[in-house]
């Protein structure tokens, strides 16, 4: 009896159906339950790989379920993701595929991703790239995003791109004096930019992006949306290119 129960339990672990789907522990006496638990413990100690196999299978199923959910979320929010009317659009604005990045200037992984994205856009001249300002790492992040967006409003997209790139490679404390110095480096009017930082349009943009991120269940940066798929976390350029190629068919 116990060998059969043990086999059922092991199979349920491997298939992640759960032990109660294969057997009813409540139907056992206390003595039978204790014997069974001892058998299970002994088996797992002798065959620990079963646990790892079960965990791997569970993670695979969870990833597949998340991917399905992400597809639905992207489809339901496509206009806000790809054509919100305010986010910076770079790369090739007429490209055949769009890559969107939710980023934070103080995020270490965003800084790592920056070079990889630039490499991708340089190698593949047919990608439309959208930047979503998503400051979630404190007041310095918010300060940087407000200054960057104000730069776009005052000085235009090219100035925004220059400042954005500088902030993505900047590793010091973010403060108004530091932001002014960066602006001066590019010959921008730091005073006019600073005067626009509390503009209602900037507040609305940040609020809309945060609301979109919540709908997409985005809680960290960087998060990418590539065509119809969400990519949560850092990816090197070659992996991004592989996914781009797959999406193009």
C-alpha positions in Angstrom: 0.0 0.0 0.0 2.7 2.5 1.0 4.8 1.9 -2.1 1.7 2.7 -4.3 1.0 5.8 -2.3 4.6 6.8 -2.5 4.7 6.4 -6.2 1.5 8.4 -6.5 2.9 11.1 -4.3 6.2 11.3 -6.4 4.3 11.4 -9.6 2.1 14.2 -8.3 5.2 16.1 -7.3 6.7 15.7 -10.8 3.5 16.7 -12.5 2.7 19.5 -10.0 -0.8 18.2 -9.7 -0.3 18.2 -5.9 -0.4 15.2 -3.6 -4.1 15.6 -2.7 -5.0 15.0 -6.3 -3.4 11.6 -6.2 -4.2 10.4 -2.7 -6.3 11.3 0.3 -4.1 11.6 3.4 -7.2 12.3 5.5 -8.4 8.7 4.9 -5.4 7.3 6.7 -5.1 6.5 10.3 -2.6 8.4 12.4 -0.2 5.4 12.2 -0.6 5.0 8.5 0.0 8.7 8.0 3.1 8.7 10.1 4.5 5.7 8.2 3.7 7.3 4.8 5.4 10.6 5.9 8.4 8.6 6.9 8.5 6.8 3.6 8.2 10.1 1.7 10.9 11.7 3.7 13.2 8.8 3.1 12.5 8.8 -0.6 13.1 12.5 -1.0 16.4 12.3 0.9 17.5 9.5 -1.4 16.2 11.3 -4.5 16.4 15.1 -3.9 16.4 15.7 -7.7 12.7 15.0 -7.6 12.1 18.2 -5.7 14.3 20.2 -8.1 12.4 18.8 -11.1 9.1 19.7 -9.5 10.3 23.3 -8.8 11.6 23.6 -12.4 8.3 22.4 -13.8 6.4 24.8 -11.6 8.6 27.7 -12.6 8.1 26.8 -16.3 4.3 26.7 -15.9 4.3 30.0 -14.0 6.4 31.6 -16.7 4.1 30.3 -19.4 1.0 31.6 -17.5 2.7 35.0 -17.0 3.5 35.2 -20.7 -0.1 34.5 -21.6 -1.3 37.2 -19.2 1.3 39.7 -20.6 0.0 39.1 -24.2 -3.5 40.0 -23.1 -2.3 43.1 -21.1 -0.3 44.4 -24.0 -3.2 43.9 -26.4 -5.6 45.7 -24.0 -3.3 48.7 -23.6 -1.6 48.9 -27.0 -2.5 52.5 -27.7 -1.2 53.8 -24.4 2.0 51.7 -24.8 2.9 52.5 -28.3 1.2 55.8 -29.2 0.6 57.9 -26.0 1.3 61.2 -27.7 4.0 62.4 -25.3 6.8 59.8 -24.8 10.0 60.3 -26.7 10.2 58.3 -29.9 13.7 57.5 -31.2 15.5 54.9 -33.2 13.7 54.8 -36.5 10.3 56.5 -35.9 9.0 54.7 -39.1 10.5 51.3 -38.1 8.6 48.1 -38.7 8.7 47.0 -35.0 8.5 49.0 -31.8 10.5 48.5 -28.6 9.2 50.4 -25.5 11.2 50.8 -22.3 10.0 51.7 -18.9 13.1 53.1 -17.2 14.4 54.9 -14.1 17.6 57.0 -14.2 18.8 55.6 -10.9 18.2 52.0 -11.8 21.5 50.1 -12.2 20.0 47.5 -14.6 18.6 50.3 -16.7 22.1 51.8 -17.0 23.4 48.4 -18.1 20.5 48.0 -20.5 21.1 51.5 -22.0 24.3 50.4 -23.9 22.6 47.2 -25.1 19.6 49.1 -26.4 21.9 51.6 -28.2 23.8 48.8 -29.7 20.6 47.2 -30.9 19.3 50.4 -32.5 22.6 51.0 -34.2 22.8 47.5 -35.6 19.2 47.3 -36.7 18.0 50.6 -38.3 14.4 49.5 -38.5 13.3 49.6 -34.8 11.1 52.3 -33.4 12.1 53.0 -29.8 9.8 54.6 -27.2 11.1 55.8 -23.8 8.6 55.7 -20.8 9.8 57.9 -17.9 9.0 55.7 -14.9 10.7 57.1 -11.8 10.1 54.6 -9.0 13.4 54.8 -7.0 12.8 57.9 -4.9 13.0 61.6 -5.1 16.2 61.8 -7.2 14.6 59.6 -9.8 11.6 61.9 -9.9 13.7 65.0 -10.1 15.7 63.5 -13.0 12.5 62.6 -14.9 10.9 66.0 -14.4 14.1 67.7 -15.6 14.3 65.4 -18.7 10.7 65.8 -19.7 11.0 69.6 -19.2 14.0 69.5 -21.4 11.9 67.9 -24.2 9.2 70.5 -23.7 11.5 73.5 -23.8 14.3 72.4 -26.1 12.9 69.5 -28.2 13.5 65.8 -28.8 17.2 66.1 -29.8 18.0 67.9 -26.5 16.0 65.4 -24.6 17.9 62.5 -26.2 21.3 64.1 -25.3 20.3 64.7 -21.7 18.6 61.3 -21.4 21.8 59.6 -22.6 23.9 61.6 -20.2 21.7 60.7 -17.3 21.8 57.0 -18.2 25.6 57.1 -17.9 25.7 59.4 -14.9 26.6 57.8 -11.6 26.6 60.7 -9.1 23.9 62.1 -6.9 21.1 63.7 -8.8 20.4 67.3 -7.7 19.3 70.5 -9.4 22.9 71.8 -9.5 24.1 68.5 -11.2 21.2 68.7 -13.7 22.0 72.3 -14.5 25.6 71.4 -15.2 24.5 68.6 -17.5 22.2 71.0 -19.3 25.0 73.5 -19.7 27.2 70.8 -21.2 24.8 70.6 -24.1 24.2 74.4 -24.4 20.7 74.1 -23.1 18.8 76.8 -21.2 18.8 75.3 -17.7 16.8 78.2 -16.2 13.9 77.8 -18.6 14.0 74.0 -18.2 13.9 74.3 -14.4 11.0 76.7 -14.6 8.9 74.1 -16.4 9.7 71.2 -14.1 6.4 71.5 -12.1 4.3 71.9 -15.3 0.9 70.2 -15.1 1.7 68.5 -18.4 4.7 66.8 -16.8 2.7 65.7 -13.8 0.0 64.3 -16.0 2.6 62.4 -18.2 4.2 60.8 -15.1 0.8 59.9 -13.7 -0.4 58.3 -16.9 2.8 56.3 -17.3 2.5 55.1 -13.7 -1.1 54.1 -14.2 -0.2 52.2 -17.4 2.6 50.4 -15.5 0.1 49.4 -12.9 -2.3 48.0 -15.5 0.6 46.1 -17.1 1.6 44.8 -13.7 5.1 46.4 -14.0 6.8 46.8 -10.7 10.4 47.1 -11.7 12.8 48.6 -14.2 13.8 48.1 -16.9 10.7 46.6 -18.4 10.4 46.3 -22.1 7.5 45.8 -24.4 8.6 44.4 -27.8 5.8 44.2 -30.3 3.3 42.1 -28.4 5.5 40.7 -25.6 6.7 42.1 -22.3 10.3 41.5 -21.3 10.8 42.0 -17.6 14.4 42.9 -16.8 17.8 43.3 -18.4 18.5 41.6 -21.7 21.7 41.9 -23.8 21.5 43.2 -27.4 21.9 39.9 -29.0 19.0 38.4 -27.2 16.9 41.4 -28.0 17.8 41.1 -31.6 16.8 37.4 -31.6 13.4 38.3 -30.3 13.1 41.1 -32.9 13.9 38.7 -35.6 11.3 36.2 -34.3 8.6 38.9 -34.2 9.3 39.8 -37.8 8.9 36.2 -38.7 
